[in-house]
């Protein structure tokens, strides 16, 4: 078995590159970077919500079917205030596995980006 210090460095990564690992039964396995990405992201999906009308409450039905974890939420305001295209803070309430609500301090329109 070669020592790690004797292996050549890879100058570029691709989804088909393989890593050596151990499976739960103790057997040695080769895993592709694509398989590792799928596992660590849990098959991550994203949803973009456009809030056309300015409101202090945005209700978002995203259909991401999230039961075991919550999505990351980023809010970007469209304008109408002092600054355009800024990120905003809001209180996120997870209503169901397919719906959430964002409460803002001031009425605003913009986008909410969800990543599961």
ABEGO torsion letter per residue (X at the ends): XBBAAABBBBABBBAABBBBBBBAAGBBBBBBAAAAAAAAAGGBBBBBBBBABBBABBBBBAGAGBAABBBBBBBBBAEGBABBGBBBBBBBBBABAABBBBBBABBBBEBBBBBX
